[in-house]
Every structure is written in structure tokens, then in C-alpha cells.
Amino acid sequence: MNAGSIRGAMISVAVDYGVPIIPTEDRNETVAVIALLAHREMREGREPKLHGHKIAQRIRELMGGDYKG
């Protein structure tokens, strides 16, 4: 089983069952999880929402400025 499959399963538990914590090892894994969450939301026809300007700014920093939210 690859890391993406495990992350996807964890995201499903977090989103579908309301478990609010997804542990990550480092910033790269955190960015990967956030990207998967956003992709899943968009695939299901929802707009990914970020709460607060500071969070959006931090995600932009972690993703090297690629995030437009």
C-alpha cells in the first residue's frame, strides 16, 4: 500500500466521520494532505474553504505561492 492510499483513507475518516486531526510528519506531508483534501472537495463539487487569512497565507507559503485561495 502506498502513502497516497493511506493519506486518502485518513482524509476520508476525517471528512466523512468528522475526526478533526490528521497527523503529518513534516511540512511536505502537510501540504500533500491539504492538496488531497482540496482535490476531494472539488471532485465532489464543493469549493474548498479556508478559515482565516493567516491559514491561507501559510498554505501559500508552504506550497511556494501556488495556492490561489
C-alpha positions in Angstrom: 0.0 0.0 0.0 1.4 3.4 -0.9 1.5 6.6 1.2 -1.2 8.3 -1.0 -3.7 5.4 -0.3 -3.1 5.8 3.4 -3.5 9.5 3.3 -6.7 9.1 1.3 -8.1 6.8 3.8 -7.2 9.1 6.7 -8.8 12.0 4.8 -12.0 10.0 4.3 -12.2 9.3 8.0 -11.5 13.0 8.8 -14.1 14.4 6.4 -16.8 11.7 6.3 -16.7 10.9 10.0 -15.7 14.2 11.5 -12.4 13.2 13.0 -10.6 16.6 13.2 -7.0 15.6 13.4 -4.8 14.3 10.6 -1.2 13.8 11.8 1.7 14.6 9.5 5.4 14.1 9.8 6.6 17.3 8.2 5.6 20.3 6.1 5.8 18.4 2.8 3.3 15.8 4.1 1.1 18.5 5.4 1.0 20.2 2.0 0.2 16.8 0.4 -2.7 16.2 2.8 -4.1 19.7 2.3 -3.9 19.3 -1.5 -5.7 15.9 -1.3 -8.4 17.4 0.8 -8.9 20.3 -1.6 -8.9 17.9 -4.6 -11.5 15.7 -2.9 -13.7 18.7 -2.1 -13.5 19.9 -5.7 -14.2 16.4 -7.1 -17.4 16.3 -5.0 -18.5 19.7 -6.4 -17.7 21.8 -3.3 -15.4 24.8 -3.1 -12.6 24.2 -0.6 -12.9 26.7 2.2 -10.1 28.1 4.4 -11.0 29.8 7.6 -8.9 32.8 8.1 -6.4 34.9 6.2 -3.5 33.6 8.2 -4.2 30.0 7.2 -4.5 30.8 3.5 -1.2 32.8 3.7 0.5 29.9 5.5 -0.7 27.4 2.9 0.6 29.7 0.1 4.0 29.8 1.8 4.1 26.0 2.2 3.1 25.5 -1.4 5.5 28.0 -2.8 2.9 30.6 -3.7 0.9 28.2 -6.0 -2.3 28.3 -3.9 -4.8 30.9 -5.1 -7.5 30.6 -2.3 
